[in-house]
Amino acid sequence: MSELLTLEQVDQDGAIREAAERVEGDSRADFLRRAVLFGGAFAGGGAAVAALAKPASAASRNDVAILNFALTLEYLEAAFYTEAVRKGALSGRTLEFAQIVAGHERAHVAFLKKALGSAAVARPRFNFRGTTSNAAKFRATAAALEQTGVRAYGGQAANIDADAILKAAVSIFTVEARHAAWIRHILGQAPAPRAFETFLTMGQVLAAVARTGFIVAAPPFTGKHT
Amino acid sequence: MLGAFKKQGGARVALLLLFLLAVAAAPETASAGDGTTTVLTQVGGVARWAALDRVAIVRAQPSRTAKKIATVSPITREYTSELFLALESLTKPNGEEWVRVRFPVLPNNRTGWVRRSVLGSYRIVRAHLVVDRARFTAILYRRGRRVFRSQVGVGQAQWPTPRGHFYIRNKLVGYFDPVYGPVAFGTSARSAVLTDWPGGGFIGIHGTNQPGILPGRVSHGCIRMPNRAIRKLARLMPVGTPLTIK
């Protein structure tokens, strides 16, 4: 299917147009343009992606913040796995895990960036502090990242305003949960150690990410002269 | 027997100390017709801050229909949690809880009200940083006691470091720019002049690669100090610390 889908084709029940009327702080034209592009990008993939074609329809400021939060985590994971594969320290099933998960995380990044359009946060710079060039450190870090990802997505589910965004988030959430189980299995740990999961708030997740030192943020009060 | 008694006595003393600490940190509460007000931060005493758990709409009064002052994202430009300094809370008779906060939006020193539900758990800070623009000093107090002092550089006359009450928003390390030294704190203060700078002209507290020009009016508004001093401050001052610039 081409990128030139019309809004009517994508939005047969009018949900996108209805949501566009209540977008805060965003131009309606820009919003609708993103909705069409978004629908075009995913309309070729059957029923599952049809559900994913709707997130752009619900760009409340709260949902934009949640999507940007998710994008920040996905940037981190995608960069981590991509760098680990590139550095060549992995082998066997750990390498297989890293290669496959790297592809998933890059797909998540592309998906979220497309959904957010110009509202997407910029990709941070990363310093993984040696965890991508040592197989044991890589496995331990991957397990921590995936577990944090699961708890982060789970923590936001109840905060999401739009059903379409919730569907998209859940579709990523379940994949992150499989990643978490997979790396736990590689580590020789129980893939599903509990019947119920505990979730984290956005603040707790960002604080945990900050503690890793993986995101290297330059001071924003910048210019070379402050 | 005596040992057991001493152990019990020690435990009692520890419990008493914990109780006294809890009482000392407990916020002051007062009731009136429009609800119960609780003081959460006393500058120079106990301060409370909280990370945003979702987008916060800041209003002029504790009411859903009050004028909207700002909408603030829960993630900062530096990928850290946005946080507000919690000044007081108001629990209305219907159970709705509002919090008056200091927040990082111009004009400086403004406060506003947010729903309690947009904030995470309160964190307690007992530190207070005071920057004196006339004396070019930064002094950190903890529990009222001075624990740190450094000479600093502040904004030049045309780009003044703003005066008022602020707080520390985040602590940045690991970047690769010697201009800022090894550690930089982001604050809620913003330049009233350089509003078009990246990130919106936030005032930072950071190290320097030019220690020879300190102290003085040397910056575009940021507070600079020698790298040795900023490293020490990084060990002593947590995020959420109230900041007074006078």
Interface residues (C-beta under 8 A of the other chain):
Chain A: E24 G25 R61 N62 A65 I66 N68 F69 T72 V121 P124 N127 N159 T201 M202 G203 Q204 L206 A207 V209 A210 G213 I215 V216 A217 A218 P219 P220 F221 T222 G223 K224 H225 T226
Chain B: A50 A51 L52 D53 R54 V55 T71 S73 P74 I75 R77 E78 Y79 T80 S81 L83 G120 N170 L172 V173 G174 Y175 F176 D177 V179 Y180 A184 G186 W197 P198 G199 G200 G201 F202 I203 G204 H206 S219 H220 G221 C222 R224
